[in-house]
Amino acid sequence: MDTTTTTTPAPTTAAPQTAPSSPVKLTEAAVAQVKKVIQDQGFQDYFFAIRVVPAGCSGLGYDLNLVREGKAGDLTWDQDGVKITTDALSNKYLMGTEIDFVSSVTGAGFKFNNPNAKSSCGCGTSFST
């Protein structure tokens, strides 16, 4: 008696790559700020794109945007209802980074705690590895 069964694999569709472990963690304050901006601007279903770009006196800087969709090959993940995306090159520089949102009498903005940054400029807008 033959008990062998054959199964046909289900068709697959191309999807963005999911980060094996998210390179970036947002603090509760950062998540709340991103959600507020998305709500205020009417950008539901957009991604919070985090990229490392050439910038500043130390060589590299952070670029934050809300984008409708990630680019081909981007890593994507969700944190507390915020869809996040980054490219593979930025992932290398961002691994282990925590992003906070801080507000004080002198201003408000996102603050990066990046363990890969070996130095940063005096104004804090760029870094080097």
URJORA-V937465 format. One record per backbone hydrogen bond with DSSP energy under -0.5 kcal/mol. NH is the residue of the N-H (numbers start at 1). CO is the residue of the C=O. E is the energy in kcal/mol with one decimal. If there is no record, write none. Layout:
nh-><NH;NH>
co-><CO;CO>
e-><E;E>
//
This chain:
nh-><3;9;17;19;25;27;31;32;33;34;35;36;37;38;39;40;41;42;42;43;46;47;48;49;49;50;51;51;53;53;55;59;59;60;61;62;63;65;67;67;74;75;76;77;79;82;83;84;84;85;86;91;92;92;93;93;94;95;96;97;97;98;99;100;100;102;102;104;107;109;111;113;114;115;117;118;118;119;121;124;127;128>
co-><1;7;74;76;97;99;27;28;29;30;31;32;33;34;35;36;37;38;39;38;43;67;83;47;65;85;49;63;51;61;59;55;56;127;53;125;51;49;47;65;71;86;17;84;82;79;81;77;82;48;75;87;88;89;89;90;90;91;23;23;94;113;25;98;111;100;109;107;104;102;100;98;112;113;114;116;128;128;126;121;60;119>
e-><-0.6;-0.5;-1.0;-1.2;-2.4;-2.7;-2.5;-2.3;-2.0;-2.6;-2.5;-2.1;-2.5;-2.5;-2.5;-3.2;-2.5;-0.8;-0.7;-2.5;-1.7;-3.6;-3.3;-0.9;-3.2;-2.5;-0.5;-2.2;-0.5;-2.6;-1.3;-0.8;-0.6;-1.8;-3.0;-0.5;-2.8;-1.9;-2.5;-0.6;-2.3;-3.2;-2.4;-2.1;-2.4;-2.0;-0.6;-3.4;-0.5;-2.0;-2.1;-2.2;-1.2;-0.5;-0.9;-0.6;-2.0;-1.5;-1.4;-1.1;-2.8;-2.0;-2.7;-0.5;-2.9;-0.5;-2.7;-2.8;-1.2;-2.4;-3.0;-2.8;-0.7;-0.6;-1.3;-0.5;-2.7;-1.3;-1.8;-1.0;-2.6;-2.4>
//
